[in-house]
Amino acid sequence: MAYIIKSQNMKPLTKVTHWVPRILCILAILLVSMFAIDAFGPGQTIWHQISDFIIHLVPSLVLITLLVIAWRYEKTGGIIMAVAGTIFCIWLFRANYRHNHFFWRSFSIMMAMAFPFALSGILFIISHYLKKKEQVEYEQSLQEKQGENQSV
């Protein structure tokens, strides 16, 4: 559904839920992308380093694709991102806990690396419903104005 309410006419809460998931997701993708830099190091050819760098960027490209989908289709993209983020949270926590056996370290890594995607997905869904609610209110106010103009 295309919403005809412009950004300057949105309620403050709707503006926040519109922009926060987008900014949060972009920042989290940048954090994940930083780990691709470790592909560069001594002892390997430049071509091997570049291929490693590209392989390390694949998760970022997948996340960018999810962000583009969620940006355009908030409800569908939000559901996909929330599910993917939740699965990533569980997988990352279990993998780190098996490796280091420290609950809080594993939990903090999961919160920094994976939770922003689950949270972004939830906020995209909330944004969709807030915009839908505002759209209904906007259409009702237009109908009321048209009814007042016809009765005069």
PECORBEL-V853099 format. One record per residue. RES is the residue in one letter. PHI is phi in whole degrees, -180 to 180 (none if undefined). PSI is psi as a letter, one per 30 degrees, with the letter a starting at -180 (* if undefined). D_LAST is the distance of its C-alpha to the last C-alpha in whole Angstrom. Layout:
<<RES PHI PSI D_LAST> <RES PHI PSI D_LAST>>
//
This chain:
<<M none k 33> <A -88 k 32> <Y -96 k 30> <I -98 g 27> <I -77 k 27> <K -80 l 29> <S -57 e 32> <Q -71 f 31> <N -98 f 28> <M -74 l 30> <K -70 l 31> <P -56 e 34> <L -64 e 36> <T -67 e 35> <K -62 e 36> <V -64 e 39> <T -71 f 40> <H -78 e 39> <W -93 e 42> <V -60 e 44> <P -65 e 45> <R -67 e 46> <I -67 e 48> <L -60 e 50> <C -67 e 51> <I -62 e 52> <L -64 e 54> <A -68 e 55> <I -65 e 56> <L -62 e 58> <L -63 e 60> <V -63 e 61> <S -67 f 62> <M -60 f 64> <F -71 f 66> <A -73 f 67> <I -66 f 69> <D -68 f 72> <A -72 f 73> <F -93 k 74> <G -172 l 78> <P -73 l 81> <G 95 f 84> <Q -129 l 81> <T -69 l 81> <I -63 e 78> <W -69 e 77> <H -67 e 77> <Q -66 e 75> <I -66 e 72> <S -65 e 72> <D -63 e 72> <F -61 e 69> <I -64 e 67> <I -63 e 68> <H -68 f 67> <L -86 f 64> <V -56 e 63> <P -59 e 61> <S -65 e 59> <L -66 e 58> <V -63 e 57> <L -67 e 55> <I -64 e 53> <T -61 e 52> <L -62 e 51> <L -64 e 49> <V -62 e 47> <I -63 e 46> <A -67 e 45> <W -65 e 43> <R -85 e 41> <Y -120 i 41> <E -59 e 41> <K -69 e 41> <T -64 e 44> <G -64 e 46> <G -65 e 45> <I -64 e 47> <I -61 e 50> <M -68 e 50> <A -65 e 50> <V -67 e 53> <A -62 e 55> <G -65 e 55> <T -66 e 56> <I -63 e 59> <F -63 e 60> <C -60 e 60> <I -63 e 62> <W -62 e 64> <L -65 e 65> <F -63 e 65> <R -62 e 68> <A -64 e 70> <N -70 e 70> <Y -67 e 71> <R -64 e 74> <H -79 e 75> <N -113 f 75> <H 57 g 75> <F -117 j 73> <F -60 e 70> <W -68 e 68> <R -65 e 69> <S -64 e 68> <F -65 e 64> <S -68 e 64> <I -65 e 64> <M -62 e 62> <M -65 e 59> <A -78 e 60> <M -95 e 60> <A -114 e 58> <F -60 e 56> <P -57 e 53> <F -75 e 53> <A -65 e 52> <L -64 e 50> <S -59 e 48> <G -59 e 47> <I -63 e 46> <L -68 e 43> <F -63 e 42> <I -65 e 41> <I -61 e 39> <S -59 e 38> <H -58 e 37> <Y -71 e 35> <L -66 e 33> <K -66 e 32> <K -62 e 31> <K -64 e 29> <E -64 e 27> <Q -64 e 26> <V -63 e 25> <E -63 e 23> <Y -64 e 22> <E -65 e 20> <Q -65 e 19> <S -67 e 17> <L -65 e 16> <Q -65 e 14> <E -64 e 13> <K -66 e 11> <Q -67 e 10> <G -65 e 9> <E -68 e 6> <N -67 e 5> <Q -75 e 5> <S -78 f 4> <V -83 * 0>>
//
